[in-house]
């Protein structure tokens, strides 16, 4: 086993700020574990799910969808022109799922019982399936990352073993996210008399998994553009412009199915009744679904970095907006009371996402994440069966 010595991590004012946020979040989290949820959150019996579940878990899982959607596009559909962004998609997805697991751990009332789902199986619980799928998928992503890890940390025996495992890991890495993305939506099927009809639907699991998939290319576009600017590289604009065609057609299907579902259930007119819920729903559908469809459909917009980036940002905000509408806006009247995250909830959330950025920067600066154009599109020794990446 050989360990390289060339490790680097740039310290900038922005990164110092992120480190401070991480340290503050760690202190707040420690206080939470000692004194309980009530000491640091504004959660109550009426609002048992707050920022950590509504944003860090439900939105975090969706934002991390670039991993499985990219894997499906590259390996199942054999679209190898998207290889330049595949490694970064895996890294972002892996870190996003780790954040989701941390947020789930934080939200457990008696956190010291976190081990129970591993041994006491609740076969009829949707949350049990979500927990296991997320835990297994995160583990698979960490193992897949070993293909990149062992390019710098030389361990030939483990590298050969991993190479043999990757095809099976690839299959699991596509199946598991599809299961738990849809299961997150299934949590709200039982809320038929509580979730506002514009968002409640028997096919809400479809909407959750479908939106997580079309969010993938948009997240890859944003992440790839930011990384390229941060490290002085040219953004993979042709790849982004081509990849977002997937998002375009999936957005169209999403919109059509959404409208058809509203008409079938006889609640379409509720979108125009002038209530707060209807206005939030119209903003969600017009600004964050229809507008990106139009922008992606115009070649002169899609083929310019500013255009494809703006449309992708709208898609990402739109999925977050949808999840927030489901968790908060659509449930507010039925829940009663009120909820707004405490400063400590915000601090812990900011700290977790700051940690994600810092870890992403460290890995990018020390491991072969960025695509090197001199490798072209060939299948050299750096190709991975499970990840399909080139160093």
N, C-alpha and C positions, 0 to 999 in steps of 0.2 A: 504494500500500500504506500502510495506516494502522495504527500500533501504539499501543494505549491506554497510558495512564500510570498507571492505578489498579491497581497490583499490591499485594497484601497477603499476609502470612503471619504468623500469630500465633506468638509464642514463649512456650511454657508449660514448666513443669518436666518434664512428661511428654515433650514434644517434644525438650527438651534431652537427656533420657536416650536417646531414639531416635537423635539425632544422634551421641551418643557411641558408641552401638553400631555405627552405620554407619561411623564413622571407624575403630573397632577392627577391624571386618570388612574394611575396605579395606586396612589394614596387614597383617592376616593373609593376605589374598588375594595381596597383593604378595609376601609372603614365600613363599607357595605357588608362585607363578609363577617365582620365582628358584631355589628349592631343591627343587621337585618335590612330588608328592603325599605321598611318604613322610615328609616333614618336618613335615607338619601334620595328617595323617589316620592313622587306625588301619586303613586298608584293607590287604588282603593278597592273595596269590594265591587263597586260599580265599574271601575276601570282596571281590571287585573293585568291587561296588556297595554304597555306604553311604548315609549320611544325605542327601547332595546329590542322588543319583538316587532313592532310595527315598521321600524326603519332598518335597524341593524340586521335583523333576521330576514323578514319578508322581502325588503328591498335589497339587502345585501346578497341574498341568494339569487335574486333576479339579475342584479348587476354582474354577478359572477357567471352568468350564463354563456359568456363568450367561449369558455373552455369546451363545453360539450357541443355547442353549435358549430364551432370551428372544427372540432374533431370529426363531426358528422359530415361536414361539407368537404373537408380535405381527404378523409380516408374512406368513407363510405361512398361518397359521390366522386371521389378521385379528382378533385379540383386542386391540383398541386400548384397552380399559379398563386394560391393563397398561402403557401408555405412561409413566405417572409414574415407573416404576422402570427404564425401559429405558436411559437414559443412564448411570445409576450402574452398571448391570450391564455395559455396554460398558467403562466405565472400569476396573472391578475386574478384568474378564476380560483386558483389554489389559495391565494391570500384572502380573497373575498369569503371563501367557505370557512377558513379558519376564524375570521372575524365573526361569522354567523354562529359558529360553535361557541366562541367566547361570550357572545351576547346571550345565547341560550343558557350558558352556565351561570352568567350573572343574574338571570331572571328567575332561576330556581329558588324558591323560598328557602328551603332547607338545602343549601348547596352541598352540604357534606353527604347528601344522599344521591349525588349525581351518578353513582355507580349502579344504582338499582335497575335501570332499564336494561343493562347488560345481562342481568341474571333473573329478573322478574318480568316476564314477557306479557305485555298487555295486547293480546292478539287482536282485539276489537277496537283498539284505539288508533285513530288517524295520526295523532301526535307520536305514538310509538313508531309507526312506520316512517314518519318524517325524520325522527331522531336517528333511526338506524340507517336510513338512506343517506342522510347528510354525513353521518359519521363514517360510513363505508366509503362514500364518494370522496370525502376529504382525504382519507387514507390512501385511496387509489391515486389521487392526484399527487400526493407526496411521493408515492412510489414511482409514478411516471416521471416526476421531476428528477429522480435518480439518474435518468438518462443524461440529463444536463449536468447534474452534480458530479458524476463520475468522469466527465470530460476534463474536469480540473483536478478532482481528487481521484487519483488513479487507484483503482481496485479491480483488476481484471476479472477475478472470479465472480464477484457480485455483479459486475457489468454484464458478463455473459449470461448469468442467471436472469437478470432483469430483462435482457434482450429477448429471452425465450418467453417471458411472462407477458410482454407488452401486447401481443394480439388479444389475449383474454382480458387484459386490463382495459384495452380500448373498447371492447364490447360492453363491459360493465360500466365504463365511464360514459357511455351514451345512454344505457338503460336506466341506471340509478337516478340521474338528474331528471329524466322524464317522469319517473315515479314520484319523487318528492316535490318537484315543481307543481305537479297536478294535485298532490295531496295537500299542499298548502292551501290551494283553492277549495279542496274538499272540506277543510275545517269550517268553511262558511256555508256549506249546504245545509247544515243543521240549524243555521240561524235564519230560517225562512221567515219567521215572524219578527226578526230583529234587524236584519240588514235591509237597507232601503231597496225597493224593487228594481231600481235602475242598475244596481250592481249585483243583487242576488240572482242566481240562476242555477239550474241543475247542471249547466255546462260550464260553470265557473272554473272547474279544474282545467278544462280546455283553454279557457282564456288565460289562465296563469301560465301553463306550460308553453302555450303559443307565444305569448308576449315575452317570456324569458328567452325563447329561441330567437325571435327577431330583434331582441335587444342586443344579442351577442355581437353581430356585425357593427352596430352603432357604438358599443363600448370599445370594440377593437379599434375603430376609427379614432375615437377620442383619445384613448390610451396611446395609440401609435403616434398620433400627431404630437401629443405632449412630450412623449419620450424622445421623438425625433428632434424637437426643438430644444429639449434639455441637454441632449448630447450632440448637438451640432450635426445632425444627419438630415437628409432629404426625406420627407414623409413619403410613404409608399402610396402616393395618390392613385395610380392606376389600379392597385389592389383594392383600396378603399372604395373607389367609384364602382368597380365591378362587384365587390362583395355586397355593397348596400342595395344592389338589385334584389338580393334575397329579401332584405328588409322591406323593400317596396312591395313586392308581391304578397308577402306575409301580412303586411299592414292592410292591404286591400282585402284580403280574406278575413282578417280580424274585424274590419269595419263592417263588411257585408254580414258576417255571422252575428255580430253584435246587434245590428239593426234588425235582422231577421228574428233573433231571439226576443227582442223587445216587442216586435209585432206579434209574434206567436203567443207571448204571455199576456198580451193586451195592455202593456204598460208604456207603450211608445209615447203616448200623449203626456206622460208625467215628465218627460224631458223638457216640456215647454210650459210647465205650470207656474214658473216664476219663483219657485222656492229656492232656498240656498242650495239644497241638494241638486236640483235640476240645473242650476247655474254652474255648479262645480262639474257636473257631468258634461254639460255642453262645452265648457272650457277644455276638459279632458279630451273629448272627441274631436273638436274643431281645431284647437291649437296644437295638440300633441299627437293626433292621428291623421286628420285630413291634410293639414299644412305640410307635414313631412312627406306624405304621399305625393303631393303636388311638387315639392322641391326635388324629391328623388326622381320623379318622372321627367323632369326637364334636364336634358343632357348638359346644357350650358351651366346649370347649377351643380349637377352631380359631379361633373368633371373638373370643378374648381375646388381647391382645398377649403376656401371659406364657405362655399355652398354646402359641400358634403359634411363638413364639420358642424355647421349650424343645424342642418337637418338631423344629424346624429345626436346632437345635444338635446334637441326637442324630443326625440324618441326616448332618450334616457330619462329626461325629466318627466315625460309622459307616463312611463311605466312606474316611476316613483309616485307620481301624482295619483295614478290609479290605485296603487297599493295603499296610499294614505287615505284615499276616499273610501276604500273598502274597510280599512281598520278603524278610521276615526269618523269621517263625514257620514258614511252610511250607517254607522252604529250609534251615533250620538243621541238621537231621540230615544231609542230603545234602552240605552245604557242608563240614562239619567245622570244626575250629578255633572261634574265637569272634571277635565283633566288637562294639564299642561305640564310638560316635563320640567323638573327642577333643574337648577343650575348644575347640580351634581350629575344628573342624567346626561345633560348636554356635554359636560366636561368628559365623562367617561366615553361617550360616543365619539367626541372629537379626538380623544386620546387613542382610541382603537383605530380610527381611520388614519391618524397621523402615524401610528406604528406601521400600518400597511404601506404608506408612502415611503417611510424610511427603509423598511425591509425590501421593498421593490427596488429602491435606488441602490441598496447594497448589493443585492443579487445581480442587478443589471450591470453594475460596475465591476463585478468579480466573476461572473459566469457568462458563457456565450449565449446570451438571450437575443441580442440584435442580429438580424440577418446580414451576412457578409456577401455582397454581390459577386465577389470573385468566385464563389462556389456555384453561381448560376443556378440552374434547375436540375443539375445532375443528382445522382444518387451515390454520393461518396460515402466514405466510412462514417461520416457524421450523421447520416440519416437514421431516423428512429422509426421502427415499425409502429410502435404505439403512438408516438407523438408526431411522427412525420416531419421532424424539424431538421434544419441544416444550421450548423454553427456559422 
